[in-house]
Amino acid sequence: MGTLVLTIFSLLLGVSAKKPNVIFYMPDDLSFYFKERPASSETPFELDPALMPNFYRIREEGTVFLDANVAGPKCAPSRFNVLTGRYCSKSIYARSQGATTNPANSTEERFAVTVPQCKIAGTDEMHNVQSVLSKEGYSTIHSGKWHLAPSDVADWHTSYASAEAAVRNTGFTDVGSVYIENMGSSVTNFTHNLEWMTATAMTNIDNALDNDKPFFLYFAPTAPHSPRVSTAINEFSGLDSPNGTLPEDPNIIAGMPQRSSIISRINAASVPTSERNSALGAVWCDDALGALLDHVESKGETNNTIVIVTMDHGMGAKDSLYDQGVRVALMVRGPTITANSTVDTPVSNIDILPTILEAVGIQNAPDFEVDGVSWWSTVDNTTEYDSAQILADRDCLISEIDTDRMIKCTNNMKYLNHWESTDIEDSLLSEYPSANITHQLYDLSSDPVEKTNEAEDSTYFSSFVSLSSQLTHHDVVTGVQACEACGDSARYVEHITDYVGYSKRTITTSGCPNHYSYCTGKKNAAGCAAKGNEGSQSQALDQDRLVYIPGEPVIATSPTDIECNMGAVAVSLNGVSIYGGAVDTSCDLVDVTDSTSEWTSFDFCSGHSQAAGDYHYHFLSTCLLTDALARTVSIDGHSPQLGWAYDGFPIYGPNGVGGIEMTHPANGTSCAPESTHCLDSCSGKKQEIPGLDKFKYRYYFTGPSSDLTSLPVSPLPDPDDYPFSIKCYAGCTFQDLVDGVCVAAESGVADGYQATAMPGYTEKFTGFSDTRLCGTGILPTKYCLEISYGMVHH
């Protein structure tokens, strides 16, 4: 009968082309209670299937994967893997935090895969499954644990509204019952509340269906993870939530069995004390799953809904790369999936995103990198897009945690590379004797419990070489990347979101220039050359930088001095950092009269790299200005915008209205303070310029354009042009606004202003002397015209 219903539905689906709904269900720290669990040296506890009827309902009505794995065996890394389809070592946020150096080999670096690092930020807020589905007309619903917000965006110390905003800004259209992070000791007025999660999910499902929209539900129960489930059941009610005391019992909507019945069922099953908390959580999660399935059925949507149920990681060796940590249960039910079937092809949770997209009929690949492969063709009876062969051709899976990496292949060989920077607990060492050894090789066909390290056994030499080489390739792909010296590595993306009442401009950039960056003026640095000479390589490294600035800036009651700040104070529209005047921690400033000062290593684009590879400008970059002039329409001779200060105000080139240079009266130049071309001490000007933009304040670079060939940069600015970029913030940075430590005197924008994302300049610029590497010698026509009218040079 079930097969007949599925067949009829498949035919109807082909006629109506109704998009299927998707429920993705993933409890937190669920134990592996199912028969396909990985081998263990100890007899595992088996929870009676009668206590988890809804998990088994999915298994019996769908497909079970016998070798499912996660790419990051801990809460946040696993969630990142699922929603983005990528390794966490590639996450924008993790990379923005900097790489970790191998203590045993200073030439090796990896990005740590940890809970604090694996967050969704920057372009990852757009490059995920919920964002793709939202664009396809889906209601994308979040309910439960998030754990993917950077701590400076939302945590338990911020408002509940900020938690919902953080989730919504990643592409979810309908957000409710958010647990922004783990509940630590500071959380005392609420705990797990699965009835609330279930009720809000049901309400949002109903809203989607009432509006004739398909839905994607990401349902992430906080149980069985700590705090103790028994405490939640015995001492809290369904009214207690992160959003305060709820006005009514959410179980009126959820319709789940009463919490007290969970205790009764566990008592009747004689679950041992050591397993009691996990079992209570599993049963509670099963109740929530059952309520959701029944609700979907009551809406007549069962035969149009795909249900994916999995774990976030293994519990036998959580936070490690052994099979007890990376292996998980994975089961899927859907209208075109054969009941009581299994798949033995190894899969990873990075495969979830491409699988969902294929399952709902999105044929085109997303416009961002995905590491996973769809397994939909292996379970679906009717798919037109055969991804099964691609999946079958993937011989190996890779997992990451901390700075350790692992590769496991279909021939049952597994290689684990451990760095000394990762702490090994005694309990893990007792189970895995080689856990603190750098090179570990296991033959899972004869040693499924990973006790015998074969790395030094000559019999396995070819396997060791093959797997370690593949892992080295993964390290190269996910490691620190050098900027291409001629400008091919530039990335710059902006997007505007609302964050608890503040407009936020998020900029994601590689920090790599879109132009020449060969090193000069550092004769002792590798690949560099002495002052005036051209080196053989760039020192610039991909920074994977995230910048948050106000989308609607304000003018502060008083300026904030940043003259002695080391590091970026602004970002240019090609993604390169803009620094202030300081060149060291003693606040020594760039001195254009000193022939040994910092400027001697500035290339003809006015940039150079510091020790960590951050390429930046202290002066006006003529490469950037030339590029901007060629791509923008001049307003009364005014220079184009070149970047953003971190207080949200724009930074322009050196010329104001009429093509007249902006000057500094504070430095002794002849300029009346009330003049439209006199800059204040911050190197900015408060004035509205209709037709140019709708800001009330803007900054200006000061100083001449370079000749686009000399090394070091020439001509130099005059001392009177100092600070060359900016010296203080006239407004408030985004973080200071949110934290309330910067007070706004007035709005920084004019009537009619609306924050919009700037496209940036990432196309490679080569309009400079062909006597230099990368150059064509061909300047854009518009730039030549600007020079002829005297609007660029002094």
TAWOJO-V534051 format. One line per field, one symbol per residue. ss: DSSP state (H for helix, E for strand, L for the rest). phi: phi as a letter, one per 30 degrees, with the letter a starting at -180 (. if undefined). burial: I if it has 9 or more other C-alpha atoms within 8 Angstrom, else O. Layout:
# TAWOJO-V534051
ss: ???
phi: ???
burial: ???
This chain:
# TAWOJO-V534051
ss: LHHHHHHHHHHHHHHHLLLLEEEEEEEELLLLLLLLLLLLLLLLLLLLHHHHHHHHHHHHHLEEEEEEELLLLLHHHHHHHHHHLLLHHHLHHHHHLLLEEELLEEEEEELLELLLLLLLLHHHHLLLHHHHHHHLLLEEEEEEELLLLLLLLLLLLLLHHHHHHHHHLLLLLEEEEEELLLLLLLLLLLLLLHHHHHHHHHHHHHHHHHLLLLEEEEEELLLELLLLHHHHHHHLLLLEELLEELLLLLHHHHLLLLHHHHHHHHHHLLLLHHHHHHHHHHHHHHHHHHHHHHHHHHLLLHHHEEEEEEELLLLLLLLLLLHHHHEEEEEEELLLELLLEEELLLEELLHHHHHHHHHLLLLLLLLLLLLLLLLHHHHELLLLLLLHHHHHHLLEEEEEEELEEEEEELLLEEEEELLLLLLLLHHHHHHLLLLLLLEEEEELLLLLLLLLLLLLLHHHHHHHHHHHHHHHHHHHHHLLLELLLLLLLLLEEEEEEEELLEEEEEEEELLLLLLLLELLLLLLLLLLLLLLLLLLLELLELLLEEEEEELLLEEEEEEEELLLLLLEEEEELLLLEEELLELLLLLLELLLLLLLLHHHHLLLLLEEELLLLLEEELLLLHHHHHHHHHHLLLELLELLEEEEELLLLEEELLELHHHLELEEHHHLLLLLLLLLLEELLLLEEELLLLLLLLELEEEELLLLLLLLLLLLLLLLLLHHHLLLLLLEEEELLHHHHHHLLLLEEEELELLLLLLLLLLLLLLLLLLLLLLLLLLLLLLLHHHHHHHHLLLLLL
phi: .ddddddddeddddddhddddbccbbdcidddccddeddbdcdddcdeeddbddddddddcbcccdbcbcdadaededddeddcibdddcdededddjcccddcaddcbbddcbddddbcaidddccadddddddcjddcccbjdcibceddcaaddcddeddddddddcjddbbahdcdaddcddcbcaaebdddedddddddddddddchcdbccccbedddeddeddddddcbbdddbdcidddaddddddidededddeddddddhddedcddddeddddddddddddddddddcicedbbcccbacdadcdbeibcdedccdbdbbbbadccddhcbbcddbbddddeddddddcjddddddbdbddbdceddccdbeccdcddddddddbcbbbahcdbbbbcddicbcbcccddcdcdddddddbececcdcbbbcddcbdchccdcdcdedceddddddddddddddddcddcddddcjdcdbabcbcbcbhjcdbccccbdiddcbebddbibdcceicbdeiccdcaccdcdchdcbcbddbdbcddadcdbecddjdcabddcjddccdddcaddidcdcdccdcdeddcdddcibaccediddacccecdddddddddcbcdchiddddcabddcjddccddcceiidddbcddcjddadedddcccdddibbcacbejdacccbacbdbkddddhadbdeaddddeddecicbcacdccdddddddicbcddadcbdeidbdbdddicbddcbdbeddceidcicdeedddddddciccdd
burial: OOOOOIIOIIOOIOOOOOOIIIIIIIIIIIIIOOOOIOOIOOOOOOOOOOIIIIIIOIIIIIIIIIIIIIIIIIIIIIIIIIIIIIIIIIIIIIIIOOIIIIOOOOOOIIIIIIIOIIIIIIIIIIIIIIIIIIOOOIIIIIIIIIIIIIOOOIIIOOOIOIIIIIIIIIIIIIIIIIIIIOIOOOIOOIIIIIIIIIIIIIOIIOOIIOOOIIIIIIIIIIIIIOIIIOIIIOOIOIIIIIOOOIOOOIIOOIOIOOOOOIIOIIOOOOIOOOIIIIIIIIIIIIIIIIIIIOIIIOOOIIIIIIIIIIIIIIIOIIOIIOIIIIIIIIIIIIIIIIIIOOIOOIIIIIIIIIIIIIOIOOOOOOOOOOIIIIIIIOIIOOOOOOIIOOIOOOOOIIIIIOIIIIIIIOOIIIIIIIIIOIOOOOOIIOOIOIIIOIIIIIIIOOIIIIIOIIIOOOOIIOOIOOIIOIIOOOIOOIIIOIIIIIIIIIIIIIIIIIIOOIIIIIIIIIIIIIIIIIIIIIIOOOIIIIIIIIIIIIIIIIIIIIOIIIIIIIIIOOIOOIIIIIOIIIIIIIIIIIIIIIIOOOIOOIIIOOOOIIIIIIIIIIIIIOOOIIIIIIIIIIIIIIIIIIOOOIIOIIIIIIIIIIIIIIIIIIIIIOIIIIIIIOOOIOIOOOOOIIIIIIIIIOOIIOOOOIIIIIIIIIIIIIIIIIIIIIOIIOOIIIIIIIIIIIIIIIOIIOOOOIIIOOIIIIOOOOOOOOOIIIOIIIIIIIOOOOIIIOOIOOIIOIIOOOIIOO
